[in-house]
Amino acid sequence: MKSIALRASLLTAVLFLAACSSAPPKPESAYPEPVFVADRIVPVDAIDPTSVYDPWEGMNKRIYNFNYHFDQWIFLPVVRGWEAVVPQPARSGVHNFFENFRDVRTMANSILQASPTKFFQSTGRVLVNSTIGLFGVIDVATSMGMEKPDEDFGQTLGHWGVGTGPYLVLPLLGPSNVRDGIGMLPDYMLQNYIQGDLLAQPVRATAFLFDSIDTRAHTSFRYYETGSAFEYQTVRWLYSTKRELDVEK
């Protein structure tokens, strides 16, 4: 009887150890594969944030920091004063007036890019806004549903295959690259030439000041408010990606 009980105890112990040594079946995951993975949301041909050519990064970061302090202590206070003193309808009129000159810039660059569609769109806007819109103060063209292309000489150079060159942060002006920085000069000369036929020299200087204030007022970006610990790299990547898309459109 004792031997039977002993054998039964040994058998029970063996079965218990076997049950403990066998791993439980792995349950099926109740969580699907994440949708927002880089391979799914980032285009195949997107610019790698680390691949932007920036050999002057040290200098660019110092200029970026200078622009931040200028923005905080001078530019934004002036913009806030502008918005506090000048009524909204007047500010809109100033903005429309300068946008009309940018449509002229688009006309010229559309010709250089051999893009008749953009040329006729921008020409139509200039004709409508310069006449019915009282020299561009009223944006009649947009209210009529007319398309507004936006072209500059940097895009024109890119259209004909000119590379961007190194990334460049310009004092006061912000992110750019060598190609776009050089492209600003013909655009500025064109605008200055047109304004020279319409405005006296002192008025042109005032117009340049108002244009700068209006441009900053319509730019929502604020330094060091992106929430990113790598803001410089993020801005560099965003600018480079945007300009690549501007050239391709």
Residue, then its C-alpha position, 0 to 999 in steps of 0.5 A: m500500500k505504501s509503495i502504491a502511494l509512493r508511486a502515485s506521489l512520484l507520478t503527480a510530481v512528474l506531471f506537475l513539473a512537466a506542466c510548469s516547464s511548458a511555456p503558455p501559448k503566446p496570445e495573439s496581439a490585440y494591437p494592430e501595427p502602428v499607422f504613423v510609421a515613417d515608411r508610411i507617412v514620409p514620401v520616398d523622395a522626401i529630403d532627409p533632415t540630416s542631408v541638407y548641405d550646411p557647411w556654414e552651420g556654425m555661422n548660420k546658427r549665430i545669425y539665427n540667434f541674432n535674428y531671434h534677438f532682433d525679432q524679440w526686441i525690435f521687429l515684433p514690438v514694431v509689428r504689435g505697434w503697427e497692428a495697434v495703431v493702424p486699423q485692419p482695413a488700412r493694413s489690408g490695403v497695404h498688404n494688397f498693395f505690396e502683393n500686387f508688386r509680387d504678382v508683377r514679380t511672378m509675371a517676370n519670372s513666369i516669362l523666364q520659366a517659359s510658363p504661359t499659364k502662370f504668366f497669364q494668371s499673374t498678368g490678369r491679377v495685376l490688370v484687375n487689381s491695378t485698375i478696379g482694385l485702385f492700384g492694388v489696394i483692393d484685392v479684386a482678383t482673389s474675390m473673383g476667384m483668380e489663381k495667384p501663382d507665386e514665383d521668384f528668381g530663385q525658383t526660376l534658377g531652380h527651374w532651369g536646373v541650378g542647384t541650391g548650394p549650401y544652406l544659408v541663414l540671412p541676417l534679418l531675412g532668415p532661412s535661405n540658400v546660396r541660390d535663393g539668396i542670389g535670386m533675391l537681387p534681380d527680384y529686388m531690382l525689378q521691384n525697385y525699378i517699378q516703384g521708381d516709376l510710381l513713387a518718389q525716393p522718400v516714399r520708396a524708403t517708407a514703402f520698403l519699411f511698411d513692406s517689411i513690417d507687413t511681411r513680418a505681420h503675415t508670417s506666423f513663425r515665432y522663434y523658439e516656439t516650435g516646441s522642438a529641441f532641434e528647432y534650427q535643424t527643423v527649420r532648415w529641413l522645412y525650408s529646404t523641403k518647401r523650396e524644392l516643392d516650390v520649384e517642382k510645382 
